[in-house]
Amino acid sequence: SEKKLNVQIVKAGDKILIDNLSFNILWPIEKQISENILNNNALVMKLQYKNFSMLFTGDIEEPAEKAILNTYKNKLEIFQSTILKVAHHGSKSSSTQEFLDVVKPKIALIGVGENNLFGHPNPHVVERLEECGTKIFRTDESGEINVQLGTFLFWIFLDINTSF
């Protein structure tokens, strides 16, 4: 409030529009997951800009992925995305095969510290992404990611020179 920032509280079903770019808020829904409540009720949203899309998954884990797929079972196509920001730093508790099969990412971004104590990203998660034909960028290997869409620039964690 001191800096007079425009803070917007969002929930599943909300849409934020910035010119011709939109963020669709997909998760969490009102009924929260009680298992690992902070991670599994993290904000999941899809950025859409022209024919480009990016799915932001926070730190959701397998219980949230299953609940999301069940909640949206009649409209799973909304999760298909050009880029997937891999959940929970590539932890073994996230990025199930079922979830990846729905998202079908061309590119995966994994935000993870070099030599981290958790062993992120999990080798099985990396393997699943590779088997999907997904190009993987990791911050522990490449540094900061920048994704530029028209006049919009998003700092994710590494620099990618890819046009969409």
JOQUIHU-V903223 format. One record per helix or strand. SS is the DSSP state (hx for helix, st for strand). FROM is the first residue (numbers start at 1). LEN is the number of residues. Records with the same first field share a line. If there is no record, write none. Layout:
SS: FROM-LEN / FROM-LEN
This chain:
st: 15-4 / 21-7 / 44-6 / 52-5 / 83-3 / 107-4 / 135-4 / 145-5 / 152-4 / 158-2
hx: 37-4 / 62-10 / 76-4 / 87-4 / 97-7 / 123-9 / 139-4
